[in-house]
Amino acid sequence: MKLLYSSASPYSAKCRMAAAYLGLDIEFVAVKTDEEPSLLIDNNPLGKIPCLVREDAPSVFDSATIMQFFNRDTKGKLYPRNPVRRTEAEVLEALCDGVTDCLIAIIYERRFRPEDKQHQPWIDKQWAKVERALDHLDAHLPKTGKSLHGGHFALAALIGYLDLRFAGQWEKGHGKLKTWRKKFERLFPDYEALKPQA
């Protein structure tokens, strides 16, 4: 299998970390989505990453679907088996992915619109969502033992993306999240290599 990814993508980072944690035999293939390479377009008509390319089987996308595929492929090693804890992990992942959606909306507004066309109220609205979610996460950190789950990887990818694109803007008032990141790095030594990076 091949996982098509971008090094800066938090969604890619989540899946790459999970694959490494599970010991899956997957080749990571970097692609540039703006160039719309045939390898990507032929396997995901949306041209989005991450995209899991399988031999003699349909490709799998997006990141949440890939994570569930990994869980089934490893007979339940990526999410808790207990229904209550499973739901907690999936909600954590959904929250972190949702924050990431807001951050990317901000990045795209600034990157693809001329400065005089950027809509600051839209940016402010997205950032307000981010701050509310980060406050919630800081107050309700997930329990982290020796076993990691999909929600943990989503949170780690989100923090990595915040560090990459919003350093100095998110840390104030979120000391517990910064401490959690250090704990996660101890549990998952590959974090430095697989987190979102330019």
C-alpha positions in Angstrom: 0.0 0.0 0.0 1.0 3.6 -0.6 -0.1 6.6 1.4 -0.1 9.8 -0.6 0.7 12.7 1.6 2.0 16.2 2.0 4.5 16.9 4.8 2.7 20.0 6.0 -0.8 18.4 6.1 -2.0 17.6 9.6 -4.5 15.1 8.2 -1.6 13.3 6.5 0.5 13.4 9.7 -2.4 11.8 11.7 -2.5 8.9 9.3 1.3 8.5 8.9 1.7 8.5 12.7 -1.1 5.9 13.1 0.4 3.7 10.4 3.9 3.8 12.0 2.4 3.1 15.5 0.6 0.1 14.1 3.6 -1.2 12.2 1.8 -1.2 8.9 3.8 -2.0 5.7 2.9 1.3 3.9 5.1 3.4 1.6 4.7 7.1 2.2 4.7 9.0 -1.1 4.9 12.8 -1.0 2.7 14.6 -3.6 2.0 18.2 -4.5 -1.8 18.6 -4.7 -1.6 21.9 -6.6 0.2 20.0 -9.4 -2.7 17.4 -9.5 -0.4 14.5 -10.3 -2.1 11.5 -12.0 -1.2 9.2 -9.1 -3.4 11.3 -6.9 -6.2 12.3 -9.3 -6.5 8.7 -10.5 -7.0 7.5 -7.0 -9.0 10.4 -5.5 -11.0 12.4 -8.0 -11.1 15.2 -5.4 -7.3 15.5 -5.6 -7.0 15.6 -1.8 -4.6 14.0 0.6 -4.1 11.8 2.4 -5.1 9.0 0.0 -4.4 5.3 0.6 -3.6 3.5 -2.6 -4.2 -0.3 -2.4 -3.0 -2.9 -4.8 -6.0 -4.6 -6.6 -8.5 -2.7 -4.5 -10.1 0.7 -4.5 -8.2 3.6 -2.9 -9.3 4.9 0.5 -9.8 8.6 1.5 -10.2 10.9 3.5 -8.2 10.8 6.8 -11.0 9.7 9.1 -11.9 6.9 6.7 -8.3 5.8 6.4 -8.0 5.7 10.2 -11.1 3.4 10.4 -9.6 1.2 7.6 -6.4 0.9 9.7 -8.4 -0.1 12.7 -10.2 -2.8 10.8 -7.0 -3.9 9.1 -5.4 -4.4 12.5 -8.4 -6.1 14.1 -9.2 -3.1 16.4 -5.7 -1.9 17.5 -6.3 1.8 16.8 -9.5 2.5 18.7 -10.7 1.2 22.1 -13.0 -1.8 22.1 -15.2 -0.4 24.9 -18.1 1.5 23.3 -17.9 4.5 25.6 -14.2 4.9 25.2 -14.4 4.3 21.5 -16.9 7.1 21.2 -14.7 9.4 23.3 -11.8 8.7 21.0 -13.8 9.3 17.8 -15.3 12.6 19.2 -11.7 13.7 20.1 -10.6 13.0 16.6 -13.6 14.8 15.1 -13.0 17.8 17.3 -9.3 18.0 16.4 -10.1 17.5 12.7 -12.7 20.3 13.0 -10.2 22.7 14.5 -7.8 21.8 11.7 -10.5 22.6 9.2 -10.8 26.1 10.7 -7.1 26.7 10.7 -6.8 25.7 7.0 -9.7 27.9 6.1 -7.7 30.8 7.7 -4.5 29.8 5.8 -6.4 29.6 2.5 -8.1 32.9 3.0 -4.7 34.6 3.5 -2.9 32.6 0.8 -5.2 32.6 -2.1 -6.9 36.0 -1.8 -5.2 39.4 -2.4 -4.9 41.2 0.9 -7.6 43.8 0.0 -10.0 40.9 -0.7 -9.5 39.0 2.5 -12.6 38.9 4.7 -11.4 39.5 8.2 -14.7 38.8 9.9 -14.5 35.3 8.3 -11.0 34.8 9.7 -12.0 36.1 13.1 -15.0 33.6 13.2 -12.7 30.7 12.4 -10.2 31.7 15.0 -12.9 32.1 17.6 -13.9 28.4 16.9 -10.2 27.4 17.3 -9.9 29.2 20.6 -13.1 27.7 22.0 -11.9 24.2 21.0 -8.4 24.7 22.4 -9.9 25.9 25.7 -12.1 22.8 25.8 -9.2 20.5 25.0 -6.9 22.1 27.6 -9.7 21.6 30.2 -10.5 18.1 29.1 -7.2 16.5 28.1 -7.6 12.9 26.9 -6.3 10.1 29.2 -3.0 8.9 27.7 -1.6 5.5 28.8 0.7 3.1 27.0 -1.9 2.5 24.3 -2.6 5.3 21.9 -5.7 5.7 19.8 -6.9 7.6 16.8 -7.9 10.6 18.9 -4.4 10.9 20.3 -2.9 11.0 16.8 -5.4 13.6 15.7 -4.6 15.8 18.6 -0.8 15.4 18.1 -1.2 16.3 14.4 -3.3 19.4 15.3 -0.7 20.6 17.8 2.0 20.0 15.3 0.1 22.1 12.7 -0.5 24.9 15.2 3.3 24.9 15.9 4.0 25.0 12.2 1.6 27.7 11.0 0.4 29.5 14.2 3.4 29.5 16.5 3.1 32.2 19.2 -0.6 32.6 18.6 -2.1 29.6 20.3 0.0 28.8 23.3 -1.2 31.4 25.8 -3.7 29.8 28.3 -3.1 26.3 26.9 -0.2 25.1 29.0 -1.8 21.7 29.6 -1.9 21.1 25.9 1.8 21.9 25.6 2.6 19.5 28.5 0.5 16.8 26.8 2.5 17.2 23.6 5.7 16.4 25.6 4.1 13.4 27.1 2.9 12.2 23.7 6.4 12.6 22.3 7.7 10.3 25.0 5.1 7.7 24.1 5.6 8.1 20.4 9.2 8.8 19.6 8.5 9.1 15.8 6.5 12.3 16.4 9.3 14.7 15.5 9.8 13.0 12.1 6.1 12.6 11.3 4.5 15.8 12.6 3.4 18.5 10.1 6.4 20.3 8.8 7.4 22.6 5.9 
